[in-house]
Structures are given as C-alpha cells and as structure tokens.
Amino acid sequence: MYIVDINRIKELSYIRKSNARIRIGALTRYHDLETSPVLRKACPMLVETAMTIGDPQVRNRGTIGGNLCHGDPANNLPPTMIALNAEFIINRPPKKRTVKAEKFFKDLFTTDLKHNEILTEVDIPIPPVGSGGTYLKFERKVGDLAIVSVAAQLTMNGKRCKRASIGLGSAGIIPIKARNAEESLIGREITEETIRKAAEEASKESQPLSDLRGSAEYKSEMVKIFTQRAVKIAYERAMKGGKITK
C-alpha cells in the first residue's frame, strides 16, 4: 500500500463560474468556500454550509474532496451537494466520468470511487432566479458532527413551488435525497400545511441509527422539525431573491 499526498497539486484548488455552473476543485479548502464572493452571490447555501464545519483550524485545512470522499453521513457537505443537484467529476487517466451527488454515496464510509480513481471536481448548476436555500445542522455544540442535518433548495414560480430539492444528513448510513418530501412540494403553494406534510415525508424517508447522539426515534423527529424549518427558510429566501441576510 502507498499513501500519496496530493496537497500540493495547485491545479485542484479553484472556484470558477462557467456559464450557468460553478466548478470547484477537489482540493479547495472550506475557508475558500466560506469566503468566496462568487459562491456568496451564485450559491450562498454552500457558503452557509462551509461556515458550520468544525472550527477555523479545520476550515483552513480541510478540503471539499476529502469531506465528500470520506463518505461520513454526518458530514456537512453531502446533504448540501444533494440539494444543489451537484455532479462529481471522477478521474482515472485517461478517462473521466461523472456521478450525481445522490448516487455517489454507497454505504457507511463507502463511495462510488473505484480503485485508482480520484475525485477532481465538483460541478454545481447555479440555482435559477426565484431560488432560495438553506442548510441547518442540529449539533450538541458548535463544530460537532451533526445529530441530523437538512439542506433544502426551492425554486418558486410566483407562490407555487417549481422545483424542490432536499438532502438529509445523519439520517441513515448514507446521505439521503428526500424524494417524497420534494414531490409533496412541487406544483403547490408553500403554506404551513404543505411545509408540515413535506417534513413528515422527510421523517418517513429517514433511516437514522441510534448512537451516543440520540436514538433513532429521536433523530427521526428531529429530521421532521429541521426539515420544516429548512423549507420555510428556503421559501422565504426564494421570495426575497435568494440572499442570506444573517
């Protein structure tokens, strides 16, 4: 077995806007996500997510690729990538392939990466006009792993939801795309009732495990509560141009 340090490959550290997409190199640090003016304008939910990771020391050293390839369902970035419909560019010279975020995580600490492959880039479609999103993390203390986390992204057409995308973290052995919750919102006006129903669907779709941070039943209830909060915030931001004002 060989361990190869790729930290000095500068070509894998970047944040670029290209047409209607954001491309991020796998060695980009959390701090770069947190402070990027490009992301703050085009993809603010990713900035918000980066701000919740660890502490300043962690954010100055940790990389987006490392976070995703670790395959930990309690990590912050996976549910956000699912909610943003991100795609991962995987390289094994001379070939490259693309995997959707929701398909990348296969099992506990296990991803779709094959032998001799590395993740080189994350490709995110810029949310269209009328979109808003948020990432909420329930934690015991600041910087801790999530007890549960929810990322929600909505695109509105007037008062009706045109698109909905919800990612759940710490809600199973892999990050979960809450498809039933999404479907319960699409085409409907966003009201307290539709938000409540979406949250209930997300809770049903979750498959949390009991551990030191709480029982499976407790986590399932927290998924419902935090999905309700996240969808409401995403809706409010979508109606206000998608900006994070806090």
N, C-alpha and C positions, 0 to 999 in steps of 0.2 A: 504494500500500500504506500502511496505517495501523497503528501499534502502539499498543495500548490497555493502559494499566496498570490492572489490577483489584485491586491490593493493598489498596486502602482500602475495599473492599466488606466491611464487618464481618459482614454477614449470611451470608457464605460461609465463616465460620470458627466451627466448633462441633463438639462431640461430644455426641450425645444418645442416651440409651437410650429406645426407644419399644416397649413390649410386648416382643416377643422379638427385637428387631432393634437394631442400632447404626447411627446415621446420622451421617456425618461430612462437614462442608462441605469443598469443594474447596480452600479457602484455609487449611485447618488446617495448622499447622506440624508438622514432625517432632517438635519438642520437646514439643508438646502431646500427641502420641500417646504419646511416651515417658513422660510424667509423669501421664497421665490415670488417676485412680483407677477411673473407670468401665471403661476398657479393661483395666486390670490385673485386674479381677475378672471381667469378662464375656468378654474377648477377649485374653488375655495374649500370644498369639503375635504379635499386631500390635505390642504394646509391645516385645517381643523384637526384632522386625524393625526398628523405628524406631531402636533403640539401636545398630544396626550401620551406620547411614547416616553417611558422612563423618565430620566432627568437630563439636564444639559450635557453631561458627560456621555450618556448613551446616545443622545441625538447627534452629537458631533462625531461619533464613531460608527454607529450602526448604519447599515445600508438597506435600501429598499429591496434589493435582490436577496440579501441574506434573510430578511424578515419573511419574505414570501416563500423562499425555498426551504426554510426551517419546517414549514408545514404545521406549526402550532396553531390549533383552533382558537387559542386565547390571544393570539397576536392581533394588533390593531389594524394593520393594513388589509388583510384578506377580505373582511366584510365590505370595506370601502371599495376595493377593486371590483368586487362582485356587483355592488350597487352602481358603480360607474361603467359597467359593461366593458371593463378593460380586457385587453388581449396581451399575452406574454409571448415574446419572441425568444425562441429557444434555438441555440446554435450548436451544431456538431459538424464542423467543416468536412466537406464543402457544402453541406445542406443546412437550411434553416426551416423551422416550422413554427406555426402559430397555434396557441392554445387559449381558449377563452378562460377567464379567471374562474368561472364557476365549474370548469372541467379540470382545473389544474390540481386540485387537492383530492387525493385518492383515499387516504386513510390517516390515522393518527400519525403525525410527523412523517407522512409519506406523500410525495407529489408525483406528477406525471413525468418528471425528469428521468431519462434513461441513462445508461452507462455512457460516459464520455460526453454528456450534454451539459451545457450551462445556460442559465437564463441571462440574456444580454440586454433586453429592453422591455419596457412596459409601454404599451400603446393604448392611449385613452381617448375616446371620442369626446370632444368638447360638448358639454350639455347645451342644447339649443336654447334660444330665447324663451323665457317663460318657465325656466327650470329653477329649482332650489333643492338643496340637500343638507344633510347634517350627519354627523357621527356622534353617537352617545355611548359612553362607556361607564358601566357600573363597576366600581372598584372599591376595595377596602380602604386604600389610601392612595394618594397621588403617586402615579408611576407604577402601581401594581398591575399585574395581569388582570384582565377583565373577568369579573364574575359572569357577566353577559355583556355583549355589545351589539349595537344596531346601527347600520348605515342605511339611510333612506334618501332616495332621489326621486323627485316628482317633476314632471313637465305638464304645465297647465295650458288648456285652451279655454280662455275665459274662466268660468268657475268649474269646468269639468276637467278631470284628470285625463290627459292624453297618454302619458307614459308613467309607469311606476316601477321602481327597482329597489329591492330591499335585501340587504345582506345581514346575516346573523353570525356573531362570533361567540365562542364558548357555549354554543347551543347544541353541540354534538361533537363527534370525533373529528369532523371536518367543518369548515365554514359552510353555511347553508344559504342558498338562494331561496327566499320565501315566495315561491311562485303563486301559491293560493292567495296569500296576502296581497300580492301585486295585482292579481286578476280581480280581486274584490274592489279595487280602487279604480281601475281603468274604465273610462267611459262614464264615470259617476261624479256627481258633485261631491266635493270634500266637505263633509259635515262631521259633527261629533259622533254621529251614528256610524257613518262609513269608516271613520278612523277606528272606532271601537271594534267593528267587525274585522277590519284588517289586522288589528292587534291580536284578536282571538285566533285568527287563522295562522298568524306567525307563531303563536304559542303552540298550536297544534302541530305545526311543522317542525318545531324544535325537538331535539332528541338529546337533552343535556344529561351529563353523567354526574352522579353525586361525588363530591370530593370535599376537601377541607374548606372550600369557599361556600359550600352550601349543598343542600340536597337537590336531586333532580326536580322535584316538585317546586321547590323554592325558585330555582333558576327558570323554570318554565313560566312561572308567574311573573318573574322579572322581565322575561322576554316580552310578555304582553304589555307590561307597564312601559317599558322603554321603547317598544315599537310604537305605542300610542303617542308618546312624547315626540319621537323622531319624526313620524309622519306629520304631526301637527306643525313642527318647526319647519320641515321641508316645504310644506304647503305655504306657510306664512312667508318664507323666503322667496318662494317662486312668485308669489303675488307682489313682492317688493323688488323684483329684479335679480334675485339670487344672491344678494350680498350678505356676508356675515357682518353683523353690526356690533357684536360684543367685543 
